[in-house]
């Protein structure tokens, strides 16, 4: 299956925070499922990340406005259960 046709096969909710959950939280705040969908929609090969932490630094929403994120964790414990994890 080509990467431009990738659709998730299943979905689950995050139970506890991790670096992966932090980045998924940032993509989902900007209106995307995950990094795969962001790259498909925006036709980019690299996502801007903070070199110190590896967290997503900047995302462009579908309406072309930008979301800028801090170097530190932004997904609070009370928000973790809202993050969706897609399996392909």
N, CA, C and O atoms as a Maestro MAE file, in Angstrom:
{
 s_m_m2io_version
 :::
 2.0.0
}

f_m_ct {
 s_m_title
 :::
 protein
 m_atom[352] {
  # First column is atom index #
  i_m_mmod_type
  r_m_x_coord
  r_m_y_coord
  r_m_z_coord
  i_m_residue_number
  s_m_chain_name
  s_m_pdb_residue_name
  s_m_pdb_atom_name
  i_m_atomic_number
  :::
  1 25 0.846 -1.175 0.000 1 A "UNK " " N  " 7
  2 3 0.000 0.000 0.000 1 A "UNK " " CA " 6
  3 2 0.895 1.244 0.000 1 A "UNK " " C  " 6
  4 15 1.816 1.345 0.811 1 A "UNK " " O  " 8
  5 25 0.633 2.172 -0.889 2 A "UNK " " N  " 7
  6 3 1.414 3.401 -0.960 2 A "UNK " " CA " 6
  7 2 1.136 4.273 0.260 2 A "UNK " " C  " 6
  8 15 0.043 4.229 0.825 2 A "UNK " " O  " 8
  9 25 2.121 5.060 0.662 3 A "UNK " " N  " 7
  10 3 1.961 5.876 1.869 3 A "UNK " " CA " 6
  11 2 0.844 6.903 1.698 3 A "UNK " " C  " 6
  12 15 0.245 7.323 2.688 3 A "UNK " " O  " 8
  13 25 0.552 7.316 0.467 4 A "UNK " " N  " 7
  14 3 -0.509 8.296 0.254 4 A "UNK " " CA " 6
  15 2 -1.899 7.689 0.446 4 A "UNK " " C  " 6
  16 15 -2.890 8.417 0.513 4 A "UNK " " O  " 8
  17 25 -1.977 6.358 0.535 5 A "UNK " " N  " 7
  18 3 -3.263 5.686 0.700 5 A "UNK " " CA " 6
  19 2 -3.435 5.093 2.102 5 A "UNK " " C  " 6
  20 15 -4.424 4.405 2.356 5 A "UNK " " O  " 8
  21 25 -2.509 5.341 3.000 6 A "UNK " " N  " 7
  22 3 -2.559 4.710 4.320 6 A "UNK " " CA " 6
  23 2 -3.755 5.190 5.131 6 A "UNK " " C  " 6
  24 15 -3.958 6.389 5.326 6 A "UNK " " O  " 8
  25 25 -4.527 4.239 5.589 7 A "UNK " " N  " 7
  26 3 -5.669 4.505 6.464 7 A "UNK " " CA " 6
  27 2 -5.477 3.686 7.729 7 A "UNK " " C  " 6
  28 15 -4.969 2.567 7.662 7 A "UNK " " O  " 8
  29 25 -5.870 4.212 8.875 8 A "UNK " " N  " 7
  30 3 -5.704 3.441 10.109 8 A "UNK " " CA " 6
  31 2 -6.630 2.230 10.154 8 A "UNK " " C  " 6
  32 15 -7.759 2.283 9.666 8 A "UNK " " O  " 8
  33 25 -6.143 1.140 10.744 9 A "UNK " " N  " 7
  34 3 -6.937 -0.086 10.876 9 A "UNK " " CA " 6
  35 2 -7.663 -0.134 12.211 9 A "UNK " " C  " 6
  36 15 -8.740 -0.719 12.318 9 A "UNK " " O  " 8
  37 25 -7.065 0.487 13.238 10 A "UNK " " N  " 7
  38 3 -7.707 0.498 14.550 10 A "UNK " " CA " 6
  39 2 -7.287 1.752 15.319 10 A "UNK " " C  " 6
  40 15 -6.360 2.469 14.943 10 A "UNK " " O  " 8
  41 25 -8.008 1.977 16.407 11 A "UNK " " N  " 7
  42 3 -7.754 3.156 17.228 11 A "UNK " " CA " 6
  43 2 -7.848 2.763 18.700 11 A "UNK " " C  " 6
  44 15 -8.659 1.920 19.083 11 A "UNK " " O  " 8
  45 25 -7.002 3.392 19.517 12 A "UNK " " N  " 7
  46 3 -7.095 3.202 20.966 12 A "UNK " " CA " 6
  47 2 -6.802 4.545 21.619 12 A "UNK " " C  " 6
  48 15 -6.365 5.486 20.957 12 A "UNK " " O  " 8
  49 25 -7.041 4.625 22.899 13 A "UNK " " N  " 7
  50 3 -6.800 5.859 23.645 13 A "UNK " " CA " 6
  51 2 -5.535 5.710 24.487 13 A "UNK " " C  " 6
  52 15 -5.206 4.621 24.957 13 A "UNK " " O  " 8
  53 25 -4.846 6.814 24.662 14 A "UNK " " N  " 7
  54 3 -3.640 6.816 25.485 14 A "UNK " " CA " 6
  55 2 -4.015 6.627 26.947 14 A "UNK " " C  " 6
  56 15 -5.037 7.138 27.406 14 A "UNK " " O  " 8
  57 25 -3.196 5.902 27.666 15 A "UNK " " N  " 7
  58 3 -3.424 5.646 29.092 15 A "UNK " " CA " 6
  59 2 -2.475 6.467 29.968 15 A "UNK " " C  " 6
  60 15 -2.857 6.946 31.036 15 A "UNK " " O  " 8
  61 25 -1.226 6.622 29.498 16 A "UNK " " N  " 7
  62 3 -0.276 7.420 30.264 16 A "UNK " " CA " 6
  63 2 0.635 8.180 29.307 16 A "UNK " " C  " 6
  64 15 0.810 7.793 28.151 16 A "UNK " " O  " 8
  65 25 1.206 9.261 29.809 17 A "UNK " " N  " 7
  66 3 2.020 10.144 28.984 17 A "UNK " " CA " 6
  67 2 3.341 9.497 28.587 17 A "UNK " " C  " 6
  68 15 3.954 8.760 29.360 17 A "UNK " " O  " 8
  69 25 3.763 9.796 27.352 18 A "UNK " " N  " 7
  70 3 5.090 9.422 26.866 18 A "UNK " " CA " 6
  71 2 5.466 10.447 25.802 18 A "UNK " " C  " 6
  72 15 4.649 11.296 25.446 18 A "UNK " " O  " 8
  73 25 6.670 10.378 25.302 19 A "UNK " " N  " 7
  74 3 7.087 11.309 24.252 19 A "UNK " " CA " 6
  75 2 6.252 11.103 22.992 19 A "UNK " " C  " 6
  76 15 5.915 12.070 22.308 19 A "UNK " " O  " 8
  77 25 5.918 9.859 22.680 20 A "UNK " " N  " 7
  78 3 5.069 9.573 21.520 20 A "UNK " " CA " 6
  79 2 3.690 10.213 21.696 20 A "UNK " " C  " 6
  80 15 3.152 10.802 20.759 20 A "UNK " " O  " 8
  81 25 3.128 10.096 22.889 21 A "UNK " " N  " 7
  82 3 1.813 10.676 23.175 21 A "UNK " " CA " 6
  83 2 1.881 12.197 23.070 21 A "UNK " " C  " 6
  84 15 0.950 12.828 22.569 21 A "UNK " " O  " 8
  85 25 2.966 12.779 23.535 22 A "UNK " " N  " 7
  86 3 3.143 14.237 23.449 22 A "UNK " " CA " 6
  87 2 3.065 14.701 21.995 22 A "UNK " " C  " 6
  88 15 2.371 15.670 21.686 22 A "UNK " " O  " 8
  89 25 3.771 14.014 21.112 23 A "UNK " " N  " 7
  90 3 3.752 14.414 19.708 23 A "UNK " " CA " 6
  91 2 2.387 14.153 19.063 23 A "UNK " " C  " 6
  92 15 1.924 14.960 18.257 23 A "UNK " " O  " 8
  93 25 1.743 13.043 19.405 24 A "UNK " " N  " 7
  94 3 0.394 12.785 18.887 24 A "UNK " " CA " 6
  95 2 -0.570 13.872 19.348 24 A "UNK " " C  " 6
  96 15 -1.417 14.317 18.573 24 A "UNK " " O  " 8
  97 25 -0.451 14.300 20.591 25 A "UNK " " N  " 7
  98 3 -1.280 15.379 21.130 25 A "UNK " " CA " 6
  99 2 -1.130 16.648 20.284 25 A "UNK " " C  " 6
  100 15 -2.118 17.316 19.978 25 A "UNK " " O  " 8
  101 25 0.089 16.968 19.915 26 A "UNK " " N  " 7
  102 3 0.353 18.171 19.121 26 A "UNK " " CA " 6
  103 2 -0.237 18.050 17.714 26 A "UNK " " C  " 6
  104 15 -0.829 19.002 17.206 26 A "UNK " " O  " 8
  105 25 -0.079 16.891 17.087 27 A "UNK " " N  " 7
  106 3 -0.684 16.697 15.760 27 A "UNK " " CA " 6
  107 2 -2.201 16.791 15.843 27 A "UNK " " C  " 6
  108 15 -2.829 17.417 14.988 27 A "UNK " " O  " 8
  109 25 -2.792 16.183 16.851 28 A "UNK " " N  " 7
  110 3 -4.250 16.162 16.968 28 A "UNK " " CA " 6
  111 2 -4.800 17.540 17.321 28 A "UNK " " C  " 6
  112 15 -5.918 17.867 16.921 28 A "UNK " " O  " 8
  113 25 -4.057 18.351 18.052 29 A "UNK " " N  " 7
  114 3 -4.477 19.728 18.312 29 A "UNK " " CA " 6
  115 2 -4.553 20.522 17.018 29 A "UNK " " C  " 6
  116 15 -5.409 21.393 16.865 29 A "UNK " " O  " 8
  117 25 -3.660 20.220 16.093 30 A "UNK " " N  " 7
  118 3 -3.624 20.931 14.814 30 A "UNK " " CA " 6
  119 2 -4.605 20.343 13.801 30 A "UNK " " C  " 6
  120 15 -4.716 20.859 12.689 30 A "UNK " " O  " 8
  121 25 -5.317 19.276 14.160 31 A "UNK " " N  " 7
  122 3 -6.347 18.729 13.288 31 A "UNK " " CA " 6
  123 2 -5.959 17.527 12.455 31 A "UNK " " C  " 6
  124 15 -6.632 17.209 11.474 31 A "UNK " " O  " 8
  125 25 -4.881 16.855 12.829 32 A "UNK " " N  " 7
  126 3 -4.427 15.664 12.100 32 A "UNK " " CA " 6
  127 2 -4.429 14.462 13.028 32 A "UNK " " C  " 6
  128 15 -4.331 14.608 14.246 32 A "UNK " " O  " 8
  129 25 -4.541 13.258 12.440 33 A "UNK " " N  " 7
  130 3 -4.485 12.036 13.254 33 A "UNK " " CA " 6
  131 2 -3.104 11.869 13.870 33 A "UNK " " C  " 6
  132 15 -2.962 11.614 15.066 33 A "UNK " " O  " 8
  133 25 -2.083 12.021 13.016 34 A "UNK " " N  " 7
  134 3 -0.705 11.751 13.420 34 A "UNK " " CA " 6
  135 2 0.242 12.294 12.368 34 A "UNK " " C  " 6
  136 15 -0.181 12.975 11.434 34 A "UNK " " O  " 8
  137 25 1.518 11.995 12.518 35 A "UNK " " N  " 7
  138 3 2.532 12.493 11.590 35 A "UNK " " CA " 6
  139 2 2.317 11.979 10.172 35 A "UNK " " C  " 6
  140 15 2.584 12.695 9.207 35 A "UNK " " O  " 8
  141 25 1.844 10.758 10.039 36 A "UNK " " N  " 7
  142 3 1.605 10.175 8.711 36 A "UNK " " CA " 6
  143 2 0.577 11.001 7.951 36 A "UNK " " C  " 6
  144 15 0.802 11.360 6.795 36 A "UNK " " O  " 8
  145 25 -0.553 11.307 8.591 37 A "UNK " " N  " 7
  146 3 -1.586 12.095 7.913 37 A "UNK " " CA " 6
  147 2 -1.096 13.511 7.620 37 A "UNK " " C  " 6
  148 15 -1.392 14.058 6.558 37 A "UNK " " O  " 8
  149 25 -0.356 14.103 8.539 38 A "UNK " " N  " 7
  150 3 0.169 15.454 8.324 38 A "UNK " " CA " 6
  151 2 1.046 15.492 7.075 38 A "UNK " " C  " 6
  152 15 0.907 16.381 6.236 38 A "UNK " " O  " 8
  153 25 1.943 14.525 6.961 39 A "UNK " " N  " 7
  154 3 2.838 14.479 5.796 39 A "UNK " " CA " 6
  155 2 2.062 14.244 4.505 39 A "UNK " " C  " 6
  156 15 2.424 14.789 3.463 39 A "UNK " " O  " 8
  157 25 1.000 13.442 4.557 40 A "UNK " " N  " 7
  158 3 0.175 13.189 3.375 40 A "UNK " " CA " 6
  159 2 -0.531 14.470 2.931 40 A "UNK " " C  " 6
  160 15 -0.488 14.831 1.755 40 A "UNK " " O  " 8
  161 25 -1.174 15.147 3.866 41 A "UNK " " N  " 7
  162 3 -1.987 16.323 3.540 41 A "UNK " " CA " 6
  163 2 -1.119 17.505 3.123 41 A "UNK " " C  " 6
  164 15 -1.412 18.175 2.133 41 A "UNK " " O  " 8
  165 25 -0.060 17.760 3.871 42 A "UNK " " N  " 7
  166 3 0.778 18.934 3.616 42 A "UNK " " CA " 6
  167 2 1.893 18.676 2.608 42 A "UNK " " C  " 6
  168 15 2.601 19.606 2.222 42 A "UNK " " O  " 8
  169 25 2.057 17.443 2.183 43 A "UNK " " N  " 7
  170 3 3.081 17.087 1.201 43 A "UNK " " CA " 6
  171 2 4.477 17.532 1.648 43 A "UNK " " C  " 6
  172 15 5.231 18.120 0.872 43 A "UNK " " O  " 8
  173 25 4.805 17.246 2.901 44 A "UNK " " N  " 7
  174 3 6.135 17.550 3.438 44 A "UNK " " CA " 6
  175 2 6.819 16.241 3.811 44 A "UNK " " C  " 6
  176 15 6.162 15.234 4.072 44 A "UNK " " O  " 8
  177 25 8.133 16.270 3.831 45 A "UNK " " N  " 7
  178 3 8.856 15.052 4.203 45 A "UNK " " CA " 6
  179 2 9.419 15.144 5.615 45 A "UNK " " C  " 6
  180 15 9.727 14.120 6.225 45 A "UNK " " O  " 8
  181 25 9.558 16.373 6.148 46 A "UNK " " N  " 7
  182 3 10.129 16.567 7.470 46 A "UNK " " CA " 6
  183 2 9.233 17.499 8.278 46 A "UNK " " C  " 6
  184 15 8.730 18.497 7.761 46 A "UNK " " O  " 8
  185 25 9.042 17.162 9.551 47 A "UNK " " N  " 7
  186 3 8.264 17.987 10.469 47 A "UNK " " CA " 6
  187 2 9.247 18.747 11.349 47 A "UNK " " C  " 6
  188 15 10.219 18.173 11.838 47 A "UNK " " O  " 8
  189 25 8.990 20.058 11.553 48 A "UNK " " N  " 7
  190 3 9.867 20.864 12.415 48 A "UNK " " CA " 6
  191 2 9.802 20.344 13.851 48 A "UNK " " C  " 6
  192 15 8.723 20.216 14.430 48 A "UNK " " O  " 8
  193 25 10.980 20.047 14.417 49 A "UNK " " N  " 7
  194 3 11.053 19.521 15.783 49 A "UNK " " CA " 6
  195 2 12.103 20.298 16.577 49 A "UNK " " C  " 6
  196 15 13.047 20.857 16.018 49 A "UNK " " O  " 8
  197 25 11.909 20.316 17.901 50 A "UNK " " N  " 7
  198 3 12.913 20.902 18.780 50 A "UNK " " CA " 6
  199 2 14.095 19.947 18.845 50 A "UNK " " C  " 6
  200 15 13.910 18.769 19.151 50 A "UNK " " O  " 8
  201 25 15.313 20.424 18.564 51 A "UNK " " N  " 7
  202 3 16.468 19.513 18.588 51 A "UNK " " CA " 6
  203 2 16.758 18.953 19.983 51 A "UNK " " C  " 6
  204 15 17.257 17.834 20.105 51 A "UNK " " O  " 8
  205 25 16.451 19.713 21.028 52 A "UNK " " N  " 7
  206 3 16.750 19.264 22.391 52 A "UNK " " CA " 6
  207 2 15.844 18.122 22.844 52 A "UNK " " C  " 6
  208 15 16.301 17.189 23.504 52 A "UNK " " O  " 8
  209 25 14.557 18.195 22.491 53 A "UNK " " N  " 7
  210 3 13.596 17.218 23.002 53 A "UNK " " CA " 6
  211 2 13.047 16.277 21.936 53 A "UNK " " C  " 6
  212 15 12.606 15.173 22.255 53 A "UNK " " O  " 8
  213 25 13.069 16.697 20.688 54 A "UNK " " N  " 7
  214 3 12.479 15.890 19.618 54 A "UNK " " CA " 6
  215 2 10.979 16.096 19.481 54 A "UNK " " C  " 6
  216 15 10.342 15.478 18.628 54 A "UNK " " O  " 8
  217 25 10.405 16.972 20.325 55 A "UNK " " N  " 7
  218 3 8.972 17.260 20.228 55 A "UNK " " CA " 6
  219 2 8.695 18.119 19.000 55 A "UNK " " C  " 6
  220 15 9.565 18.853 18.531 55 A "UNK " " O  " 8
  221 25 7.481 18.018 18.490 56 A "UNK " " N  " 7
  222 3 7.065 18.827 17.350 56 A "UNK " " CA " 6
  223 2 7.142 20.305 17.733 56 A "UNK " " C  " 6
  224 15 6.683 20.700 18.805 56 A "UNK " " O  " 8
  225 25 7.717 21.106 16.860 57 A "UNK " " N  " 7
  226 3 7.920 22.530 17.123 57 A "UNK " " CA " 6
  227 2 6.846 23.388 16.467 57 A "UNK " " C  " 6
  228 15 6.338 24.328 17.078 57 A "UNK " " O  " 8
  229 25 6.497 23.062 15.210 58 A "UNK " " N  " 7
  230 3 5.566 23.890 14.448 58 A "UNK " " CA " 6
  231 2 4.766 23.016 13.497 58 A "UNK " " C  " 6
  232 15 5.322 22.144 12.829 58 A "UNK " " O  " 8
  233 25 3.449 23.252 13.435 59 A "UNK " " N  " 7
  234 3 2.588 22.544 12.498 59 A "UNK " " CA " 6
  235 2 1.698 23.542 11.777 59 A "UNK " " C  " 6
  236 15 1.294 24.558 12.342 59 A "UNK " " O  " 8
  237 25 1.398 23.237 10.524 60 A "UNK " " N  " 7
  238 3 0.481 24.070 9.750 60 A "UNK " " CA " 6
  239 2 -0.870 23.377 9.685 60 A "UNK " " C  " 6
  240 15 -0.974 22.240 9.225 60 A "UNK " " O  " 8
  241 25 -1.907 24.071 10.147 61 A "UNK " " N  " 7
  242 3 -3.254 23.505 10.116 61 A "UNK " " CA " 6
  243 2 -3.767 23.449 8.683 61 A "UNK " " C  " 6
  244 15 -3.128 23.969 7.768 61 A "UNK " " O  " 8
  245 25 -4.907 22.826 8.495 62 A "UNK " " N  " 7
  246 3 -5.493 22.696 7.162 62 A "UNK " " CA " 6
  247 2 -5.900 24.053 6.585 62 A "UNK " " C  " 6
  248 15 -5.941 24.229 5.367 62 A "UNK " " O  " 8
  249 25 -6.203 25.014 7.469 63 A "UNK " " N  " 7
  250 3 -6.566 26.356 6.982 63 A "UNK " " CA " 6
  251 2 -5.335 27.257 6.826 63 A "UNK " " C  " 6
  252 15 -5.455 28.473 6.676 63 A "UNK " " O  " 8
  253 25 -4.152 26.635 6.866 64 A "UNK " " N  " 7
  254 3 -2.855 27.281 6.643 64 A "UNK " " CA " 6
  255 2 -2.394 28.224 7.751 64 A "UNK " " C  " 6
  256 15 -1.430 28.964 7.557 64 A "UNK " " O  " 8
  257 25 -3.055 28.216 8.902 65 A "UNK " " N  " 7
  258 3 -2.503 28.936 10.045 65 A "UNK " " CA " 6
  259 2 -1.519 28.001 10.752 65 A "UNK " " C  " 6
  260 15 -1.587 26.783 10.592 65 A "UNK " " O  " 8
  261 25 -0.615 28.574 11.526 66 A "UNK " " N  " 7
  262 3 0.421 27.772 12.165 66 A "UNK " " CA " 6
  263 2 0.180 27.628 13.655 66 A "UNK " " C  " 6
  264 15 -0.325 28.541 14.308 66 A "UNK " " O  " 8
  265 25 0.544 26.478 14.181 67 A "UNK " " N  " 7
  266 3 0.580 26.229 15.621 67 A "UNK " " CA " 6
  267 2 2.055 26.132 15.994 67 A "UNK " " C  " 6
  268 15 2.814 25.396 15.364 67 A "UNK " " O  " 8
  269 25 2.454 26.875 17.017 68 A "UNK " " N  " 7
  270 3 3.819 26.816 17.522 68 A "UNK " " CA " 6
  271 2 3.788 26.212 18.922 68 A "UNK " " C  " 6
  272 15 2.944 26.576 19.741 68 A "UNK " " O  " 8
  273 25 4.703 25.293 19.194 69 A "UNK " " N  " 7
  274 3 4.716 24.578 20.467 69 A "UNK " " CA " 6
  275 2 6.008 24.841 21.230 69 A "UNK " " C  " 6
  276 15 7.042 25.146 20.635 69 A "UNK " " O  " 8
  277 25 5.939 24.723 22.535 70 A "UNK " " N  " 7
  278 3 7.098 24.917 23.418 70 A "UNK " " CA " 6
  279 2 8.017 23.702 23.392 70 A "UNK " " C  " 6
  280 15 7.649 22.635 22.901 70 A "UNK " " O  " 8
  281 25 9.217 23.884 23.930 71 A "UNK " " N  " 7
  282 3 10.169 22.781 24.055 71 A "UNK " " CA " 6
  283 2 9.714 21.783 25.105 71 A "UNK " " C  " 6
  284 15 9.992 20.588 25.002 71 A "UNK " " O  " 8
  285 25 9.005 22.287 26.129 72 A "UNK " " N  " 7
  286 3 8.590 21.433 27.229 72 A "UNK " " CA " 6
  287 2 7.276 20.721 26.914 72 A "UNK " " C  " 6
  288 15 6.595 21.027 25.935 72 A "UNK " " O  " 8
  289 25 6.956 19.792 27.752 73 A "UNK " " N  " 7
  290 3 5.710 19.041 27.658 73 A "UNK " " CA " 6
  291 2 4.507 19.992 27.705 73 A "UNK " " C  " 6
  292 15 4.459 20.911 28.522 73 A "UNK " " O  " 8
  293 25 3.539 19.753 26.812 74 A "UNK " " N  " 7
  294 3 2.315 20.557 26.795 74 A "UNK " " CA " 6
  295 2 1.076 19.726 27.101 74 A "UNK " " C  " 6
  296 15 0.049 20.271 27.505 74 A "UNK " " O  " 8
  297 25 1.162 18.430 26.914 75 A "UNK " " N  " 7
  298 3 0.020 17.543 27.155 75 A "UNK " " CA " 6
  299 2 -0.025 17.206 28.646 75 A "UNK " " C  " 6
  300 15 0.742 16.373 29.129 75 A "UNK " " O  " 8
  301 25 -0.927 17.859 29.358 76 A "UNK " " N  " 7
  302 3 -1.043 17.612 30.797 76 A "UNK " " CA " 6
  303 2 -1.677 16.248 31.041 76 A "UNK " " C  " 6
  304 15 -2.335 15.689 30.163 76 A "UNK " " O  " 8
  305 25 -1.469 15.719 32.250 77 A "UNK " " N  " 7
  306 3 -2.010 14.400 32.593 77 A "UNK " " CA " 6
  307 2 -3.518 14.322 32.374 77 A "UNK " " C  " 6
  308 15 -4.032 13.282 31.961 77 A "UNK " " O  " 8
  309 25 -4.230 15.413 32.649 78 A "UNK " " N  " 7
  310 3 -5.686 15.399 32.484 78 A "UNK " " CA " 6
  311 2 -6.111 15.368 31.012 78 A "UNK " " C  " 6
  312 15 -7.279 15.110 30.720 78 A "UNK " " O  " 8
  313 25 -5.191 15.625 30.083 79 A "UNK " " N  " 7
  314 3 -5.479 15.616 28.651 79 A "UNK " " CA " 6
  315 2 -5.069 14.310 27.969 79 A "UNK " " C  " 6
  316 15 -5.482 14.047 26.839 79 A "UNK " " O  " 8
  317 25 -4.266 13.497 28.642 80 A "UNK " " N  " 7
  318 3 -3.688 12.290 28.031 80 A "UNK " " CA " 6
  319 2 -4.766 11.360 27.490 80 A "UNK " " C  " 6
  320 15 -4.607 10.823 26.394 80 A "UNK " " O  " 8
  321 25 -5.849 11.154 28.217 81 A "UNK " " N  " 7
  322 3 -6.886 10.212 27.793 81 A "UNK " " CA " 6
  323 2 -7.607 10.650 26.515 81 A "UNK " " C  " 6
  324 15 -8.312 9.847 25.904 81 A "UNK " " O  " 8
  325 25 -7.444 11.895 26.108 82 A "UNK " " N  " 7
  326 3 -8.086 12.404 24.888 82 A "UNK " " CA " 6
  327 2 -7.293 12.058 23.624 82 A "UNK " " C  " 6
  328 15 -7.818 12.134 22.514 82 A "UNK " " O  " 8
  329 25 -6.036 11.681 23.803 83 A "UNK " " N  " 7
  330 3 -5.171 11.387 22.658 83 A "UNK " " CA " 6
  331 2 -5.515 10.032 22.061 83 A "UNK " " C  " 6
  332 15 -5.620 9.030 22.769 83 A "UNK " " O  " 8
  333 25 -5.687 10.022 20.747 84 A "UNK " " N  " 7
  334 3 -6.010 8.790 20.028 84 A "UNK " " CA " 6
  335 2 -4.742 8.228 19.396 84 A "UNK " " C  " 6
  336 15 -3.938 8.958 18.815 84 A "UNK " " O  " 8
  337 25 -4.584 6.909 19.523 85 A "UNK " " N  " 7
  338 3 -3.437 6.215 18.940 85 A "UNK " " CA " 6
  339 2 -3.958 5.368 17.794 85 A "UNK " " C  " 6
  340 15 -4.773 4.468 18.000 85 A "UNK " " O  " 8
  341 25 -3.493 5.652 16.596 86 A "UNK " " N  " 7
  342 3 -3.953 4.911 15.411 86 A "UNK " " CA " 6
  343 2 -2.949 3.834 15.043 86 A "UNK " " C  " 6
  344 15 -1.738 4.056 15.084 86 A "UNK " " O  " 8
  345 25 -3.463 2.668 14.683 87 A "UNK " " N  " 7
  346 3 -2.614 1.563 14.233 87 A "UNK " " CA " 6
  347 2 -2.851 1.340 12.749 87 A "UNK " " C  " 6
  348 15 -3.990 1.369 12.282 87 A "UNK " " O  " 8
  349 25 -1.776 1.119 12.013 88 A "UNK " " N  " 7
  350 3 -1.881 0.945 10.560 88 A "UNK " " CA " 6
  351 2 -1.581 -0.476 10.160 88 A "UNK " " C  " 6
  352 15 -1.622 -0.804 8.974 88 A "UNK " " O  " 8
  :::
 }
 m_bond[351] {
  # First column is bond index #
  i_m_from
  i_m_to
  i_m_order
  :::
  1 1 2 1
  2 2 3 1
  3 3 4 2
  4 3 5 1
  5 5 6 1
  6 6 7 1
  7 7 8 2
  8 7 9 1
  9 9 10 1
  10 10 11 1
  11 11 12 2
  12 11 13 1
  13 13 14 1
  14 14 15 1
  15 15 16 2
  16 15 17 1
  17 17 18 1
  18 18 19 1
  19 19 20 2
  20 19 21 1
  21 21 22 1
  22 22 23 1
  23 23 24 2
  24 23 25 1
  25 25 26 1
  26 26 27 1
  27 27 28 2
  28 27 29 1
  29 29 30 1
  30 30 31 1
  31 31 32 2
  32 31 33 1
  33 33 34 1
  34 34 35 1
  35 35 36 2
  36 35 37 1
  37 37 38 1
  38 38 39 1
  39 39 40 2
  40 39 41 1
  41 41 42 1
  42 42 43 1
  43 43 44 2
  44 43 45 1
  45 45 46 1
  46 46 47 1
  47 47 48 2
  48 47 49 1
  49 49 50 1
  50 50 51 1
  51 51 52 2
  52 51 53 1
  53 53 54 1
  54 54 55 1
  55 55 56 2
  56 55 57 1
  57 57 58 1
  58 58 59 1
  59 59 60 2
  60 59 61 1
  61 61 62 1
  62 62 63 1
  63 63 64 2
  64 63 65 1
  65 65 66 1
  66 66 67 1
  67 67 68 2
  68 67 69 1
  69 69 70 1
  70 70 71 1
  71 71 72 2
  72 71 73 1
  73 73 74 1
  74 74 75 1
  75 75 76 2
  76 75 77 1
  77 77 78 1
  78 78 79 1
  79 79 80 2
  80 79 81 1
  81 81 82 1
  82 82 83 1
  83 83 84 2
  84 83 85 1
  85 85 86 1
  86 86 87 1
  87 87 88 2
  88 87 89 1
  89 89 90 1
  90 90 91 1
  91 91 92 2
  92 91 93 1
  93 93 94 1
  94 94 95 1
  95 95 96 2
  96 95 97 1
  97 97 98 1
  98 98 99 1
  99 99 100 2
  100 99 101 1
  101 101 102 1
  102 102 103 1
  103 103 104 2
  104 103 105 1
  105 105 106 1
  106 106 107 1
  107 107 108 2
  108 107 109 1
  109 109 110 1
  110 110 111 1
  111 111 112 2
  112 111 113 1
  113 113 114 1
  114 114 115 1
  115 115 116 2
  116 115 117 1
  117 117 118 1
  118 118 119 1
  119 119 120 2
  120 119 121 1
  121 121 122 1
  122 122 123 1
  123 123 124 2
  124 123 125 1
  125 125 126 1
  126 126 127 1
  127 127 128 2
  128 127 129 1
  129 129 130 1
  130 130 131 1
  131 131 132 2
  132 131 133 1
  133 133 134 1
  134 134 135 1
  135 135 136 2
  136 135 137 1
  137 137 138 1
  138 138 139 1
  139 139 140 2
  140 139 141 1
  141 141 142 1
  142 142 143 1
  143 143 144 2
  144 143 145 1
  145 145 146 1
  146 146 147 1
  147 147 148 2
  148 147 149 1
  149 149 150 1
  150 150 151 1
  151 151 152 2
  152 151 153 1
  153 153 154 1
  154 154 155 1
  155 155 156 2
  156 155 157 1
  157 157 158 1
  158 158 159 1
  159 159 160 2
  160 159 161 1
  161 161 162 1
  162 162 163 1
  163 163 164 2
  164 163 165 1
  165 165 166 1
  166 166 167 1
  167 167 168 2
  168 167 169 1
  169 169 170 1
  170 170 171 1
  171 171 172 2
  172 171 173 1
  173 173 174 1
  174 174 175 1
  175 175 176 2
  176 175 177 1
  177 177 178 1
  178 178 179 1
  179 179 180 2
  180 179 181 1
  181 181 182 1
  182 182 183 1
  183 183 184 2
  184 183 185 1
  185 185 186 1
  186 186 187 1
  187 187 188 2
  188 187 189 1
  189 189 190 1
  190 190 191 1
  191 191 192 2
  192 191 193 1
  193 193 194 1
  194 194 195 1
  195 195 196 2
  196 195 197 1
  197 197 198 1
  198 198 199 1
  199 199 200 2
  200 199 201 1
  201 201 202 1
  202 202 203 1
  203 203 204 2
  204 203 205 1
  205 205 206 1
  206 206 207 1
  207 207 208 2
  208 207 209 1
  209 209 210 1
  210 210 211 1
  211 211 212 2
  212 211 213 1
  213 213 214 1
  214 214 215 1
  215 215 216 2
  216 215 217 1
  217 217 218 1
  218 218 219 1
  219 219 220 2
  220 219 221 1
  221 221 222 1
  222 222 223 1
  223 223 224 2
  224 223 225 1
  225 225 226 1
  226 226 227 1
  227 227 228 2
  228 227 229 1
  229 229 230 1
  230 230 231 1
  231 231 232 2
  232 231 233 1
  233 233 234 1
  234 234 235 1
  235 235 236 2
  236 235 237 1
  237 237 238 1
  238 238 239 1
  239 239 240 2
  240 239 241 1
  241 241 242 1
  242 242 243 1
  243 243 244 2
  244 243 245 1
  245 245 246 1
  246 246 247 1
  247 247 248 2
  248 247 249 1
  249 249 250 1
  250 250 251 1
  251 251 252 2
  252 251 253 1
  253 253 254 1
  254 254 255 1
  255 255 256 2
  256 255 257 1
  257 257 258 1
  258 258 259 1
  259 259 260 2
  260 259 261 1
  261 261 262 1
  262 262 263 1
  263 263 264 2
  264 263 265 1
  265 265 266 1
  266 266 267 1
  267 267 268 2
  268 267 269 1
  269 269 270 1
  270 270 271 1
  271 271 272 2
  272 271 273 1
  273 273 274 1
  274 274 275 1
  275 275 276 2
  276 275 277 1
  277 277 278 1
  278 278 279 1
  279 279 280 2
  280 279 281 1
  281 281 282 1
  282 282 283 1
  283 283 284 2
  284 283 285 1
  285 285 286 1
  286 286 287 1
  287 287 288 2
  288 287 289 1
  289 289 290 1
  290 290 291 1
  291 291 292 2
  292 291 293 1
  293 293 294 1
  294 294 295 1
  295 295 296 2
  296 295 297 1
  297 297 298 1
  298 298 299 1
  299 299 300 2
  300 299 301 1
  301 301 302 1
  302 302 303 1
  303 303 304 2
  304 303 305 1
  305 305 306 1
  306 306 307 1
  307 307 308 2
  308 307 309 1
  309 309 310 1
  310 310 311 1
  311 311 312 2
  312 311 313 1
  313 313 314 1
  314 314 315 1
  315 315 316 2
  316 315 317 1
  317 317 318 1
  318 318 319 1
  319 319 320 2
  320 319 321 1
  321 321 322 1
  322 322 323 1
  323 323 324 2
  324 323 325 1
  325 325 326 1
  326 326 327 1
  327 327 328 2
  328 327 329 1
  329 329 330 1
  330 330 331 1
  331 331 332 2
  332 331 333 1
  333 333 334 1
  334 334 335 1
  335 335 336 2
  336 335 337 1
  337 337 338 1
  338 338 339 1
  339 339 340 2
  340 339 341 1
  341 341 342 1
  342 342 343 1
  343 343 344 2
  344 343 345 1
  345 345 346 1
  346 346 347 1
  347 347 348 2
  348 347 349 1
  349 349 350 1
  350 350 351 1
  351 351 352 2
  :::
 }
}
